[in-house]
Amino acid sequence: MVNKWLITTEPTIEPITLVDMKLHLRVDCDDDDDLITGLISASRQWCEDYEHRAYITQTITAKLNYLPSCIILPKPRLQSVTSVKYIDTSATEQTLSSDLYDVDLYREPGQIVRGYNDTYPSTLDVVNAVEIVYVAGYGSLAADVPSKTIAAIKLMCAHLYENRMAVSDLNMSEIPLGIKSLLNARAWTV
């Protein structure tokens, strides 16, 4: 199982443009452009965290203590595996040959599976002896993101724009039910 993971290259775009979000909010002036831009990013990140998923192409680095026969990679949709590195028993970093494993891009979440009749080299018995760098997300364009996800991000952004605090006296719910309903169809945990 993956010990921890970190987004090492953030998406280069957001799935919603400032213009589209301002249309959704019915905002005509430019006074809140910086605020809305930040809320778009925060809303995308909240939705990604809720679904345990990557939307726009991003690079992720995962760490493990050893090389198991099957490694499930967090934050689907897996696009590709860049490298699998490990610390060998001599305390030297090595790159695992891609001939020794298969990458399952079709399963969600994606996984790395040891090849048939192949064996992995031994790793040093230390924390985070294995590092996997991979690319995840629906694609590099906003159009690659499902429309239900776009709707959820817009709802979250609108909620954050209208409610500058987690709750108000009028509405004691933190997150509108519609957002979770749109995202729950694919929500899963690792």
Phi and psi in degrees as a GROMACS rama.xvg file:
@    title "Ramachandran Plot"
@    xaxis  label "Phi"
@    yaxis  label "Psi"
@TYPE xy
-68.5847  125.997  VAL-2
-68.0408  -50.955  ASN-3
-156.435  161.399  LYS-4
-143.485  157.225  TRP-5
-146.076  135.485  LEU-6
-75.5376  114.09  ILE-7
-96.8701  -20.4059  THR-8
-134.805  110.389  THR-9
-68.6231  159.141  GLU-10
-58.2525  147.5  PRO-11
-85.5296  -16.3404  THR-12
-135.858  167.66  ILE-13
-102.336  155.059  GLU-14
-72.5752  -9.52507  PRO-15
-129.371  132.731  ILE-16
-82.077  160.67  THR-17
-59.0816  -41.4179  LEU-18
-61.1954  -47.0408  VAL-19
-63.5454  -39.9099  ASP-20
-69.0819  -38.3766  MET-21
-64.7552  -36.5124  LYS-22
-62.8749  -43.5472  LEU-23
-62.697  -39.7808  HIS-24
-80.6424  -13.7068  LEU-25
61.1746  45.1026  ARG-26
-102.387  123.472  VAL-27
-100.201  -21.8679  ASP-28
-95.6295  169.439  CYS-29
-99.9735  3.53305  ASP-30
-59.3267  -35.4871  ASP-31
-103.37  16.9481  ASP-32
-56.4476  -45.8886  ASP-33
-64.5614  -41.5219  ASP-34
-62.1155  -48.5427  LEU-35
-64.3119  -40.2184  ILE-36
-59.1704  -44.866  THR-37
-64.5024  -37.8346  GLY-38
-69.7376  -32.4209  LEU-39
-61.2873  -48.133  ILE-40
-63.4363  -45.7945  SER-41
-62.6546  -38.5498  ALA-42
-67.5743  -42.4075  SER-43
-61.2832  -44.5976  ARG-44
-64.0127  -40.2246  GLN-45
-62.3594  -45.8155  TRP-46
-65.0633  -40.6491  CYS-47
-61.6913  -44.3019  GLU-48
-63.8917  -40.6523  ASP-49
-62.7189  -41.8595  TYR-50
-88.8865  -8.65198  GLU-51
56.5758  48.4146  HIS-52
-141.252  153.75  ARG-53
-104.154  134.821  ALA-54
-96.4413  -60.9259  TYR-55
-97.1172  145.206  ILE-56
-45.5771  128.501  THR-57
-149.588  155.731  GLN-58
-101.453  134.296  THR-59
-124.524  140.074  ILE-60
-113.773  124.722  THR-61
-113.816  149.334  ALA-62
-123.669  140.428  LYS-63
-135.165  163.99  LEU-64
-86.205  -24.4971  ASN-65
-154.527  178.804  TYR-66
-101.022  95.716  LEU-67
-77.2189  167.375  PRO-68
-69.3006  -23.8018  SER-69
-136.897  127.399  CYS-70
-119.007  114.319  ILE-71
-87.4656  125.242  ILE-72
-96.883  124.123  LEU-73
-66.1983  161.559  PRO-74
66.0901  62.0571  LYS-75
-64.0571  164.173  PRO-76
-95.2464  123.504  ARG-77
-69.4517  126.485  LEU-78
-99.4245  -43.5173  GLN-79
-166.018  159.476  SER-80
-106.651  122.351  VAL-81
-80.8921  -46.9883  THR-82
-161.12  153.418  SER-83
-125.961  114.259  VAL-84
-116.713  153.759  LYS-85
-148.293  159.843  TYR-86
-98.4628  117.037  ILE-87
-77.0032  176.81  ASP-88
-66.9888  -10.5604  THR-89
-94.656  8.68346  SER-90
67.1827  30.9627  ALA-91
-112.46  133.949  THR-92
-73.7228  132.066  GLU-93
-127.072  157.606  GLN-94
-103.488  126.194  THR-95
-72.0569  129.908  LEU-96
-63.3747  132.597  SER-97
-67.2568  -10.7522  SER-98
-70.5677  -18.2042  ASP-99
-89.5782  -6.77808  LEU-100
-143.796  158.969  TYR-101
-113.427  145.975  ASP-102
-108.943  122.761  VAL-103
-96.9402  99.8612  ASP-104
-83.8121  -13.8796  LEU-105
-90.1964  -30.5744  TYR-106
-75.0634  146.414  ARG-107
-123.135  119.856  GLU-108
-73.3492  155.963  PRO-109
-65.535  163.045  GLY-110
-149.716  160.423  GLN-111
-110.409  127.891  ILE-112
-123.85  132.233  VAL-113
-58.8543  137.32  ARG-114
-63.0152  154.655  GLY-115
-59.7856  128.926  TYR-116
63.091  12.7145  ASN-117
-94.1995  156.809  ASP-118
-126.257  145.358  THR-119
-88.5115  151.391  TYR-120
-69.5629  159.091  PRO-121
-73.6038  146.793  SER-122
-110.672  157.775  THR-123
-65.8173  141.128  LEU-124
-81.7581  73.2576  ASP-125
-134.833  161.23  VAL-126
-67.3788  137.266  VAL-127
60.3275  42.6833  ASN-128
-72.1566  -16.1528  ALA-129
-120.257  135.798  VAL-130
-126.967  125.965  GLU-131
-117.565  126.463  ILE-132
-109.637  126.548  VAL-133
-145.201  164.381  TYR-134
-111.332  132.673  VAL-135
-135.423  160.88  ALA-136
131.577  164.98  GLY-137
-70.3728  -30.2651  TYR-138
163.937  -178.45  GLY-139
-92.7568  0.198786  SER-140
-114.514  149.507  LEU-141
-60.1851  -32.7569  ALA-142
-65.708  -16.488  ALA-143
-76.6809  -19.1333  ASP-144
-82.1371  133.625  VAL-145
-57.166  146.02  PRO-146
-62.9669  -33.2727  SER-147
-62.9012  -37.3163  LYS-148
-68.9093  -42.467  THR-149
-59.1919  -44.151  ILE-150
-61.5191  -41.8556  ALA-151
-64.5622  -41.7525  ALA-152
-64.0996  -41.8917  ILE-153
-62.9086  -43.0494  LYS-154
-61.8562  -43.0598  LEU-155
-64.8023  -44.5035  MET-156
-62.0089  -43.325  CYS-157
-63.4503  -40.7331  ALA-158
-61.3423  -45.9422  HIS-159
-66.868  -35.5463  LEU-160
-68.0886  -42.8474  TYR-161
-78.381  -29.0968  GLU-162
-120.298  96.0678  ASN-163
-75.2986  -3.37146  ARG-164
-122.993  165.733  MET-165
-59.6389  -40.8249  ALA-166
-138.253  159.413  VAL-167
-128.247  172.653  SER-168
-64.2161  -29.6256  ASP-169
-82.3505  -33.2022  LEU-170
-131.718  108.307  ASN-171
-90.3509  4.6154  MET-172
-91.1695  137.601  SER-173
-76.3149  -44.3405  GLU-174
-124.247  126.93  ILE-175
-58.3027  138.396  PRO-176
-56.5641  -34.6844  LEU-177
-59.2979  -34.6226  GLY-178
-64.2388  -50.3468  ILE-179
-65.1777  -36.2837  LYS-180
-61.7083  -41.0396  SER-181
-66.3102  -34.868  LEU-182
-89.792  -23.455  LEU-183
-64.589  -19.7181  ASN-184
-60.0698  -28.387  ALA-185
-119.101  -1.15731  ARG-186
-60.971  138.103  ALA-187
-152.817  167.277  TRP-188
-129.823  154.241  THR-189
